[in-house]
Amino acid sequence: MLAELSTLLAPLAAAIGYSSYKARQFERTHPNIGELTDIGYLINAVHVPRPDSADLPPLVFLHGASGNLLDQVGAFLEPLSGRAEMLFVDRPGHGYSERGGPENNLPSGQADAIAALMDKHGIEKAIIVGHSFGGAIAAAFGVRHPDKTAGLLFLAPATHPWPGGIDWYYHAATAPIVGWIFNHAFVVPLGLLKLERGTINVFHPNPRPVDYVAKTGPSLVLRPDTFHHNASDLARLLSYLKVQSPSYARITAPTVIITGDSDAIVWEHLHSQGLARDIPGSELVKIRGVGHKPDYLATDVAIAALEKIAGQPRDLQAAARAAEKRL
């Protein structure tokens, strides 16, 4: 009996050991470039102080599911250099941020974490920029912290209920007991098999930048605790949005929603159009031929949206048409 048990456990122990080794390797390849701030637990962010040449209010960038702050750093840090104070955040439980309490299983809790982080950095009001899952947090921020919201920019946001559910491995990752085994033994080898195709699909039908994986560290989500937190986010999102999305009508901050019409990850007809319907005075900018990454494919349109939110005259529809011709 003991021999049979040992035969079963040996491969599992080997898989756990391999996953632990690879997790350390992911961190060596993509070390933390941010600063940890104590808000009751440690939140990681890249903080760019306000430059003398700033012509925009402070900007806070929130990445999507399975991501980390390097994703939005890669899209916006260089093109916005010298124009604003910026905060690129590892959401609670992602990248190098600690998870905090159970409230951070929901976008509302993560929105409160962003508000606390802004306080620590002396940022009174900011334009909140949310991509994908970060859009749900940006929406929650606009509802819960209107006094801190100078504006909202949604990029391919996930903000409304959708038919269906989530992939099976997120359920496996959050299951009692089995989830721990799955996260520590199987996520790394399975994730590495899916990483290349997954990042290509995020950009589809547009080409993925050749250096995207090397620069943005998507492998960091395969670390066991991070994958569990990511799965917990996604497992609770649908039920959360069913309850909370009607509250978007309370948002009063200037709002722009930018989406591609070819997004196969987050359906724009449900989410982006839903936001445009629900938030009074918001502007929807739809870019033909763009998938789930308008932050990378139409960065100039996103920056024009930030300028418009800040009160500068910008024709975003014309900017979108120009982007379509360029793509």
N, C-alpha and C positions, 0 to 999 in steps of 0.2 A: 504493500500500500504506500509506504513512504517512498519507495523507489518510483512508483507510478506518479506520485505527487511531484517528486523532484523532476521527473521527465517533463511534466507539464509546466512547472514553474521556471525551469531553466531558460527556455526561450523568452518567456515574459520578462524575466530579470534582464536578459540580454537586450531586449527591446527598450526597456526603461533606461538601461545604461547608455545605449546608443542615443536615445532621445535627449538625455541629460548632456551628453557630450556635444551634440549638435546645437542645443540651446546655448551653451557657452560659446560655441563657434559663431553663432548668429550675432551674439553680443560683441564679440571681438571684431567681427566684420563691420558692424553698425553700432559703434559705441555711442553713448549719450552725448549729444552736443548741447543739451539744455541745462537748465538750472532747477534744482529741486527746491520747492517752497512749501513750508509747513502751514497747512490750513486745518490742522487736526490730524492730517495724514499728509504724505508728500505728493505734491503734484509737480510734474515736470513740464517746463516750457522754455522756449527760446524767446527771450525778451529783447526787443530792439528799442532802446530809449528814443524819446522824441528828438528828432534832429532839428536844428535851427531852421532848416529849409522846409519844414513840414507844411503842407497845404491841405492835409486830410486829418480828420480826427483819429484817435487811436483805433486800431484794427485788431480784432481777435479772431483767429482762424481755428476752426474745428474740423478735424478729419473725419472720415467715414468709418464704416465697419471694416475690420481686418487691417486697419491702417495705423499710422502713428504720425507725429508732427512732421516728419521728413517729407511726407506727401505734399502738404501745403507749403512748406518751406521751398520745395522744388519748383512749385508753380509761381509763387508770389514774392519771395524774399528779394530777389535781384531786381525784378521790374518795378518794385515799390520802394527800392532803396532811396533814402533821403526824403521821403514824402510823408512818413507817419511813424508814430510809435506803434510797434507791432508786438503781438503776443501769439506765438504759435504753440498750441497746447497739445500735450499727450493727454487725451481724455482719461478719466479715472480707470485704472486697470489696464491701460494700453501703453505701448512704448515703455517708458521708464517711470510712469506714474503708479503710485500705489492705488489700490481699489477704493479704500475707505469703507464706509458702512453699507448696509443693504440698500439704502436709499439710492446708491449709485447704480443699481440694477435698472433704473428708469431714467429717461431723459430729463425729467424734472430734477432729480438729485444731481445729475451731472451739470445741469444749468446752474444750480445753486453753487456747485463747486467752482464754476467759472466766475461767478459773481464774487465769491470769497477770494479767488486768486487775483482778480482785478483790484480788489481792496488792498491786498498785500503789496501790489505794485503801484498803488496810488492812482489807478485809472478810474476816474469817476464815471465816464460814459464812453462807449465805444460802438463802432459798427461791428456787429457779430456776423462772421462769414461762416456758413455751414455747408459742407459738401456731403451729400448722401445721408448717412445716419446722422452726421453732424447737423443736418437740416432740422431733424426732430429736436435736437438740443437747442439750436438757435431759436426755433419757434417757442419752445418752453421758456427760454430766456426772455423773449419778448413779452410773453404773458406774465411771467413771475417777477421780472425786474425791469419794468418800463422806465424807471428813473435812471437806469444804467444803460439804456438802449438808445444810442444815437441813430441807429438804423439797422436794417437786416438785409443781408445778401444771401440768398439761397442758390446753391449750385447743384443741379440734379438732385433735389432733396427727397428724402423719404419721410413723409409727414402725414400720410393718410392711410386708413385701412385698405387692404388689398385682398382680393380673393386668393385662397390657397394658404400656404404656410411657408416654412423654411426648410432647408436641406436637412436630411436625416442626421448628418454628423453633428449638427448643433443640438439636436435632441439627445444624441448619445453623449455629448460632452457635458451635458447638464444633468444627466441621470444620477441618482444616488449610487455611490460605490462604483458602479460600472463606469461612471463618468471619469472618476479619478484614474482608473486603469486605462481607459480610452485616451485620455489627455496625455498621460505619461508614457504610454507605450506605442500608440498607433498614430497619433496626430502628425508627428514629424515625418515618418515615412510616407504616409498618405498625402500630407500637405506638400511635400517636396515633389511628388508626382503631379500634383495639380497646380503648382505655383506658376509655371510658365503659361499654361493654357488659361489659368484664371486671370492673370494680369493682362493677357492679350484680350480676353473677353471683356474686361472692364473698359477697354478703349474701343472695342468694336463698334461701328465698322471702320473706325479710324486706326491708323497704325500706332502701335505703342512706341513711345520714344525709346531709342536703342539703349539709353543709359538709365531708364526708369527703375528697373529692379535694383541695379547697383547703387543708385542714389537714394532710394526711398525705403529700403529695408523691409519689404513685405514679409520676409521670413520671420521677423520678430514676433508675429502673431502666432507662430507655431509653438512657441514656448508654452508649456502646459498650463500655467496659471493664466497667462494672457489669453490663450485660446478659450479657456473656461469663461473668463470675463466677457470676451467677445460673443461667445455663444449665449451667455446669460442676457446680454444686451438684446440680441436678436430674438431669443425665445420669448421675451416679454414685450417686444415692440408692438406687435399687432393688437394685443389686448389693451395696451396703453393708449394707442392711437384711437381706438374705438371710443374711448372715454374722453380723451383730451383734445382731439382735433376740433370739436365744436368751439373750444375756447379761443381759437385763433382770431375770431371776430373781435376780440378785445384788444388786439394789437393795434397800436396807433403810430408806431415809428415808421418812418419812410422805408419802404420795402421794395426790393427788386428780386425777381425770380428768373434765373437763367437756366435753360434746359435745352438739350438736343431733342430733335424729333425722332431719333433712331436709338434711344436708350432702351436696351433690353434688360438692364439690371433693375432700374426703378422706372416704372411706367409714368411718363410725363402726363398722360391724360388723367391719371388719378391724383398724383401728388402735386406737380407744379401747377396744373390747371386748378386743382382744388385750393391751393394756397391763394392763387390769383382771385378765385371766387370768394374766399373766406376773409382775406385781409383787406379792409377798406383802403382804397387808394393805391394798392400795390400795382406794380407793372410786371407783366410777363414778357420775357424775351425768349423766343423760340428760334433756335438756329438749325436750319435744315442740314441733314447729313452728319450731325454730331451725335455721338453716343453718350456714355455716362461721365465723360471727363471734360466738360466745358472749361474747367479750371485750367487745363493744359492746352486744349484745342482752341479756346477763344479767350485767352488770358486778357487780351486787350479789351474785350467787351466787358469782362468782369471788372477791370480797373475803371472803365468808363462808368459802370454802374456805381462803383464806390464814389466816384467824383459827383455823379448826379445825386446820390444819397446825401452827400456833403453840401449840396446846394449849388453845384456848378451846372451850367446848361449843357446837356448832352442828349443827343438823339440816339437812343440805344437801339431802336429798330434799324436805323441806318447802319449803325455799327455792326449789328448782326448780319445784315445783308452783305456788308463788305467782308466779314469773316467767311461767309459762305463762298464767296468768289475766290478767296485765298486758299481754302481747303482743297 
